[in-house]
Amino acid sequence: LLSDGRWLLTQCPKRLASVLDDWFSGGMRAGLLQSQFSPQWYWELQVIGQSDREAGKAAMSLESQLRSMPQQIEAWFATEPPHASWRAIALRYPRMLELFGNYARFGVEDGVAIGNGYLPPEAASNLLFASWLALQPGATEMESSGRIPQANQPLTIDQFLARPIVVSFDQQPIEVALQMVAEEANSSLPTGTPKIDFRLDGSAFELAGITRNQQLKSFNMRNKSVRDALTEIARLGNPVPNVAELSSTEQKLIWVTTQDEDSKATIILLTTRQAAQAAEMTIPAEFSDSL
């Protein structure tokens, strides 16, 4: 679809082509969508990645993208109001997508990432009609008037950290867990928002006696914010287990937002409290005793 079959995308609305390109450009080899509308609306999406080992990651990515769509639509309409011809439907569209996501289930079967769900048959016509209108040129007042839309304002770091993501695994090294959160956090970003680099402070880990290969278990962040996922990594990876208060000095592992020394770009750093304080970094509220 994204190589030899790319010509097919020229036959559909540009906005749909962009969505498909974003969803399926991450190394997915094949996909199958099937649906039936009686007695209930049932849909199922199957995706095959580069290998069976990628199936879990693909399932989480699809779930994260689906659950972030209501917020993306709301942000779009905030900068470009929907056209009056379908405004009544447009204002309900984010809630339709939210309900669709609430009844969706994702998992892995025989090395294939699977998403499926049931809804009343009436939901299919409502959601598909609203989606088709949203994908058309002229869906917003700005597009229909021929005006050139202004570039979207990039997300602030607080808005970036508040974005909902889906990351779940039984056991992974802490460094791998951090990169899994990074990939989900940087997926489907609004136009104009650059990706943010997530890093592990190797020298701080070494001084604190924390290994990069430390295993995190039972990590389940579904529709939680990026900052919640980072805080959970710090909590599970802390060398002192079961710390009652994250603001305690016993919570040695923390995350911070800081700047790259060379590019001055904002980065997210998984480090230790001692290293952050020594560098005079701002400690996030989750780990601060000044709440």
C-alpha positions as CSV (number, residue, x, y, z in Angstrom):
1,L,0.0,0.0,0.0
2,L,2.8,2.4,0.8
3,S,5.2,1.3,-2.0
4,D,3.9,-0.5,-5.1
5,G,0.3,0.1,-4.1
6,R,0.7,3.8,-3.3
7,W,-1.2,4.7,-6.4
8,L,-4.3,3.4,-4.6
9,L,-4.0,6.2,-2.1
10,T,-4.4,8.8,-4.9
11,Q,-7.9,7.6,-5.4
12,C,-9.0,8.5,-1.9
13,P,-9.2,11.8,0.0
14,K,-5.8,13.3,0.8
15,R,-6.6,13.3,4.5
16,L,-7.4,9.6,4.5
17,A,-4.1,8.9,2.6
18,S,-2.2,10.8,5.3
19,V,-3.9,8.8,8.1
20,L,-3.2,5.5,6.4
21,D,0.4,6.5,5.8
22,D,0.8,7.4,9.5
23,W,-0.8,4.2,10.8
24,F,0.9,1.7,8.5
25,S,4.4,3.2,7.9
26,G,5.9,1.5,10.9
27,G,7.2,-1.7,9.3
28,M,3.8,-3.5,8.9
29,R,3.8,-6.0,6.1
30,A,0.1,-6.7,5.7
31,G,-3.3,-5.8,7.0
32,L,-6.9,-7.1,6.8
33,L,-10.0,-5.3,7.8
34,Q,-13.3,-7.1,7.9
35,S,-16.8,-6.1,9.1
36,Q,-20.4,-7.3,9.4
37,F,-23.4,-5.3,10.3
38,S,-26.0,-7.8,11.5
39,P,-27.2,-8.6,14.1
40,Q,-24.6,-6.2,15.6
41,W,-21.8,-4.2,14.0
42,Y,-18.6,-6.3,14.3
43,W,-15.3,-5.2,13.0
44,E,-11.8,-6.8,13.1
45,L,-8.5,-5.5,12.0
46,Q,-5.5,-7.9,11.6
47,V,-2.0,-6.6,11.1
48,I,1.3,-8.5,10.4
49,G,4.5,-6.8,11.3
50,Q,8.1,-7.6,10.2
51,S,8.2,-10.6,12.5
52,D,6.0,-12.4,15.1
53,R,7.9,-10.7,17.8
54,E,6.6,-7.3,16.6
55,A,3.0,-8.3,17.0
56,G,2.6,-7.1,20.6
57,K,4.2,-3.8,19.7
58,A,1.9,-3.4,16.7
59,A,-1.2,-4.1,18.7
60,M,-0.2,-1.5,21.3
61,S,0.6,1.1,18.6
62,L,-2.8,0.6,16.9
63,E,-4.6,0.9,20.3
64,S,-2.7,4.0,21.2
65,Q,-3.4,5.7,17.8
66,L,-7.1,4.8,18.1
67,R,-7.5,6.1,21.6
68,S,-5.7,9.4,20.8
69,M,-8.0,10.2,17.8
70,P,-10.7,12.0,19.8
71,Q,-8.1,14.4,21.2
72,Q,-6.6,15.0,17.8
73,I,-10.0,15.7,16.3
74,E,-10.8,18.2,19.1
75,A,-7.5,19.9,18.6
76,W,-8.2,20.2,14.8
77,F,-11.6,21.7,15.3
78,A,-10.2,24.1,17.9
79,T,-8.0,25.7,15.2
80,E,-10.2,25.1,12.2
81,P,-14.0,25.1,13.1
82,P,-16.0,22.5,11.1
83,H,-18.1,23.7,8.2
84,A,-21.7,24.6,9.0
85,S,-23.0,21.9,6.6
86,W,-22.0,19.2,9.0
87,R,-21.2,21.1,12.2
88,A,-23.9,19.4,14.3
89,I,-22.4,16.0,13.5
90,A,-18.8,17.2,13.8
91,L,-19.3,18.4,17.3
92,R,-20.4,14.8,18.3
93,Y,-17.7,13.2,16.2
94,P,-15.0,13.0,18.9
95,R,-17.4,11.4,21.3
96,M,-18.3,8.8,18.6
97,L,-14.6,8.0,18.3
98,E,-14.3,7.8,22.0
99,L,-17.1,5.3,22.3
100,F,-15.7,3.3,19.4
101,G,-12.4,3.1,21.3
102,N,-14.0,2.1,24.6
103,Y,-15.6,-1.0,23.0
104,A,-12.4,-1.9,21.1
105,R,-10.1,-4.7,22.2
106,F,-6.6,-5.4,21.1
107,G,-4.3,-8.4,21.4
108,V,-2.1,-10.9,19.7
109,E,-3.0,-14.3,18.2
110,D,-0.5,-16.5,16.3
111,G,1.9,-13.7,15.8
112,V,-0.8,-11.4,14.4
113,A,-1.9,-8.1,16.0
114,I,-5.7,-8.1,16.2
115,G,-8.1,-5.3,17.1
116,N,-11.9,-5.9,17.2
117,G,-15.1,-4.7,18.7
118,Y,-18.9,-4.8,18.8
119,L,-21.4,-1.9,18.6
120,P,-25.1,-1.5,17.7
121,P,-25.6,-1.6,13.9
122,E,-26.8,2.1,14.0
123,A,-23.3,3.1,15.2
124,A,-21.7,2.0,11.9
125,S,-23.7,4.4,9.7
126,N,-23.3,7.3,12.1
127,L,-19.5,6.8,12.5
128,L,-18.7,6.0,8.9
129,F,-20.8,8.9,7.7
130,A,-19.1,11.4,10.1
131,S,-15.7,10.0,9.2
132,W,-16.3,10.4,5.5
133,L,-17.4,14.0,5.9
134,A,-14.3,14.7,8.1
135,L,-12.0,13.3,5.4
136,Q,-13.4,15.5,2.6
137,P,-11.8,18.7,1.3
138,G,-13.8,21.6,2.7
139,A,-14.6,19.9,6.0
140,T,-13.7,23.1,7.9
141,E,-14.7,26.7,7.3
142,M,-11.1,27.6,6.6
143,E,-10.7,24.9,3.9
144,S,-14.1,25.7,2.2
145,S,-13.3,29.4,2.1
146,G,-10.0,28.7,0.3
147,R,-7.9,30.4,3.0
148,I,-4.6,28.8,3.8
149,P,-4.7,27.3,7.2
150,Q,-2.2,28.6,9.7
151,A,0.5,26.2,10.9
152,N,-0.5,24.4,14.1
153,Q,1.1,25.7,17.2
154,P,3.5,23.0,18.5
155,L,2.5,21.3,21.7
156,T,4.0,22.6,24.9
157,I,6.0,20.1,26.9
158,D,3.1,19.9,29.5
159,Q,0.7,19.2,26.7
160,F,3.0,16.5,25.3
161,L,3.3,14.9,28.6
162,A,-0.5,14.9,29.0
163,R,-1.1,12.9,25.8
164,P,-2.7,9.5,26.3
165,I,-0.7,6.5,25.3
166,V,-1.0,2.7,25.5
167,V,2.1,0.7,26.6
168,S,1.8,-2.7,28.2
169,F,4.2,-5.6,28.7
170,D,4.9,-8.5,31.1
171,Q,8.6,-8.0,31.4
172,Q,11.2,-5.7,29.7
173,P,14.5,-4.1,30.5
174,I,14.1,-0.6,31.8
175,E,15.9,0.9,28.8
176,V,13.6,-0.9,26.4
177,A,10.6,0.2,28.4
178,L,11.6,3.8,28.1
179,Q,12.0,3.5,24.3
180,M,8.6,1.9,24.1
181,V,7.0,4.8,25.9
182,A,9.0,7.2,23.6
183,E,7.7,5.5,20.4
184,E,4.1,5.8,21.6
185,A,4.5,9.3,22.9
186,N,6.0,10.5,19.6
187,S,3.4,8.7,17.3
188,S,0.6,10.7,15.6
189,L,1.9,14.1,16.8
190,P,0.0,17.1,15.6
191,T,1.5,18.9,12.6
192,G,4.1,21.4,13.8
193,T,5.1,19.4,16.9
194,P,8.6,17.9,16.8
195,K,9.4,14.5,18.3
196,I,11.0,14.6,21.7
197,D,14.1,12.5,22.5
198,F,13.8,10.1,25.5
199,R,17.2,9.3,27.1
200,L,18.5,7.2,29.9
201,D,21.3,8.9,32.0
202,G,23.9,6.1,31.9
203,S,26.4,7.8,34.1
204,A,23.8,8.6,36.8
205,F,22.6,5.0,36.7
206,E,26.1,3.7,37.1
207,L,26.8,5.9,40.1
208,A,23.6,4.7,41.7
209,G,24.3,1.1,40.9
210,I,21.3,0.7,38.6
211,T,21.7,-1.4,35.5
212,R,20.2,-0.6,32.1
213,N,19.1,-4.2,31.9
214,Q,17.1,-4.1,35.1
215,Q,13.8,-5.9,34.4
216,L,10.4,-4.1,34.8
217,K,7.4,-6.4,35.3
218,S,3.7,-6.1,34.9
219,F,3.7,-2.7,33.2
220,N,0.2,-1.7,32.1
221,M,-0.4,1.8,31.0
222,R,-3.6,1.9,28.9
223,N,-5.0,5.3,28.0
224,K,-2.7,6.9,30.6
225,S,-0.7,10.0,30.1
226,V,3.0,10.0,29.0
227,R,4.0,11.5,32.4
228,D,2.1,8.7,34.2
229,A,4.0,6.1,32.1
230,L,7.3,7.7,32.9
231,T,6.5,7.9,36.6
232,E,5.6,4.2,36.6
233,I,9.0,3.4,35.0
234,A,10.7,5.3,37.7
235,R,8.6,3.7,40.4
236,L,9.2,0.1,39.2
237,G,12.9,0.7,38.4
238,N,13.7,2.3,41.7
239,P,16.5,0.4,43.6
240,V,14.5,0.8,46.8
241,P,11.2,-1.1,46.2
242,N,7.7,-0.1,47.4
243,V,8.6,3.5,48.4
244,A,5.5,5.0,50.1
245,E,6.0,8.5,48.8
246,L,7.6,9.3,45.4
247,S,8.8,12.7,46.9
248,S,10.9,10.7,49.5
249,T,14.6,10.7,49.1
250,E,14.3,6.9,48.9
251,Q,12.8,7.4,45.5
252,K,16.2,7.6,43.8
253,L,15.0,7.1,40.2
254,I,13.1,10.0,38.6
255,W,12.5,11.6,35.2
256,V,13.0,15.2,34.2
257,T,12.6,17.5,31.2
258,T,15.8,19.3,30.2
259,Q,17.6,20.6,27.2
260,D,20.2,18.9,25.0
261,E,23.5,20.7,25.5
262,D,24.2,21.0,21.8
263,S,20.9,21.5,20.0
264,K,19.0,23.1,23.0
265,A,16.0,20.9,22.1
266,T,13.8,19.7,24.9
267,I,14.5,16.1,25.9
268,I,13.1,13.8,28.6
269,L,15.8,12.2,30.8
270,L,15.4,9.2,33.0
271,T,18.0,9.9,35.7
272,T,18.5,9.9,39.5
273,R,17.4,12.4,42.0
274,Q,21.0,13.0,43.1
275,A,22.2,13.7,39.5
276,A,19.2,16.0,38.7
277,Q,19.8,18.0,41.9
278,A,23.5,18.3,41.2
279,A,22.7,19.7,37.7
280,E,20.1,22.0,39.2
281,M,17.3,20.5,37.1
282,T,13.7,21.1,37.9
283,I,12.2,18.1,39.7
284,P,8.7,17.2,38.4
285,A,5.8,17.6,40.8
286,E,5.4,13.8,41.1
287,F,8.8,13.6,42.9
288,S,8.9,17.0,44.6
289,D,8.2,17.6,48.3
290,S,7.0,21.1,47.6
291,L,3.4,20.1,46.6
